[in-house]
Amino acid sequence: MPTSETTVPDFYAVIPAGGAGTRLWPLSRAGAPKFLHDLTGSGRSLIQATADRVEPLSGAAGIVVVTGAAHAAAISEQLPGLDAANLLTEPSPRDSMAAIGLAAAVLEARHGDVVLGSFAADQVITGRPSFEQAVREGVAAAREGHVVTIGIAASRPSTAFGYIHGGETLGLDGAPSARHVLGFTEKPDATTAQRYLATGEYRWNAGMFITRTSVVLGHLARQRPALHDGLREIARAWDTPDRDAVVARVWPGLEKVAIDHAVAEPVADAGGVVMVPGNFGWDDVGDFNSLAALLPADDQSGSKVLGDAGDVVRVQSAGSVVVPAAGRVVTILGLDDVVVVDTPDALLVTTRARAQQVKDMVTELRDRGRDELL
Amino acid sequence: MPTSETTVPDFYAVIPAGGAGTRLWPLSRAGAPKFLHDLTGSGRSLIQATADRVEPLSGAAGIVVVTGAAHAAAISEQLPGLDAANLLTEPSPRDSMAAIGLAAAVLEARHGDVVLGSFAADQVITGRPSFEQAVREGVAAAREGHVVTIGIAASRPSTAFGYIHGGETLGLDGAPSARHVLGFTEKPDATTAQRYLATGEYRWNAGMFITRTSVVLGHLARQRPALHDGLREIARAWDTPDRDAVVARVWPGLEKVAIDHAVAEPVADAGGVVMVPGNFGWDDVGDFNSLAALLPADDQSGSKVLGDAGDVVRVQSAGSVVVPAAGRVVTILGLDDVVVVDTPDALLVTTRARAQQVKDMVTELRDRGRDELL
């Protein structure tokens, strides 16, 4: 299996950097979404860790970031090695198909038919050798014309993730573990998730896609011709003085659709998607409960701290998750499984059981007109 | 009954301002104890409210504050009408007998045999006419040579307060409701407290004493002669250039003892203490639960806020007590009866049921050497 130290020829790593992460409020904000934060205590933000992870495969010059204009400056600062031409800014969010399609069209306009892999900026991955091996296999399968996705070993019957139903292996050169995708499923209920795990045929969908630019754009042309044509038009103008004018004219009319719905699902139904199993640790850090799972225990009772553990003092408190991000001491007395997120302008106190509902607090603040806190 | 608008002749109001209020941490600190804080949202700190309450009785010139040197500047600032000569500073805490005895001895050295009433700086009282009436009765009884205490109507079988056991009325002129005190009791257990209430003979001990200076100092001379002699020696030097030298020499050797043990209890046993019933609202604001009882409800679920209620946002949360004292928004999701106290350098998250244990957090911080937070 190809796990050499060399980069993959004609391979580009596209990092879509979007999503507000409202279930991680008040740590994650509209102006500083979760991908800009170090959520694992590693010293690197999620987007920095993503770039660190793909660089051995794509090379620094092969990294492309697609993001909103509001975050371009912060990303440039966090990723000083990123080629400025490879920071593609969207004037407004148009979901993942427009973001990845724009990158594909710009890459093809610049380099011809190359392979791109799309890796979200806000995921946490452990086990880099396994990740690299999976991507190298995925690239080999993609060169054969397949749309490739990486399936994550489902370690529990999660109802928070979508699943990929895998079929027979294809026996591809350089991609021995690649297999057909029989279908994608949305987040299932608990019973269905349990059943999926029992079959051994399902893996988590991490939203990672590897494909030749010509392949994904070809599928897009058949599935969503207007979106395809708009993206091609923008890409042709991207590296010319006309870029701003064309983007201003065309972008607002682009369809908002996820790449899953626009390409992955219909192409899978037609037998054109394959899955490479990824045996690395993966989490999308969707809420404070999943964030807690990524942090080392701070004491015997499973308490977790993202930040300086010396700033947290607990008395008769077990299993708490504390983010002391305001430089103050956070003290907890007599409460178990509580979540305390302390930032300079806003404090959240809730429980681990309510982690998924933190977005309700963001909604409440929006309803109250407290936009400065969002 | 004497309830005129005029001040009481030869009456001085002594305000002992001590005690850290550790169960109100992190609002109350060693450097800024609870009497310096506005804990009721009235716009006046507890010591300011205390001075406001006694001034109609003693006049501004008749108010004497006894406090630690560390708090003298803050008190002068909060009480600009306080005569500088009436701010008696102790070099180190020596408990309530030394504080009140010092005031008595200094007052007697200055004014001869006068009446003093002692009213702690950190209590909350509602119903000022009833308070004034009780004090005027108490002064009348004190002039007859009694040590007088004010007994608070016990509205519940509290185990957090001491009790006064009242006997027959004395039929004193100007103090028709004054009655013998049969004894004082420490904080009782719940069963005993319930029994006390059932008899109708017990009232809460608010630690208020009214007495002639000669009477309290005479009792002290018999009960604790060394302490009496030391205080007399200091008082003689107080308004002379020798004050600092005498205080430095004598004060450190004074016995640390509460006025209750040194005078009130032994004198009550000998039949020398009388009680005037006080029918005003009273609380010692001992913890965040009792603080909550003093605040108006912020919503239908009994949630309380000390501060700007606009800085507190609750979703699916009932009965919380929030002190947003850091100027930030405090949000609570899915937790009932929680206590959140937010200050610029320290945050406390606990429950109303744990309010009495907040002092354990202070102990924990001291054990960790975090003295800057105490």
Interface residues (C-beta under 8 A of the other chain):
Chain A: P26 V313 V315 Q316 R328 V329 V330 T331 I332 L333 G334 L335 V338 V340 D342 P344 D345 A346 L347 L348 V349 T350 T351 A353 R354 Q357 V358 D360 M361 E364 L365 R368 R370 L373
Chain B: P26 V313 V315 Q316 R328 V329 V330 T331 I332 L333 G334 L335 V338 V340 D342 P344 D345 A346 L347 L348 V349 T350 T351 A353 R354 Q357 V358 D360 M361 E364 L365 R368 R370 L373
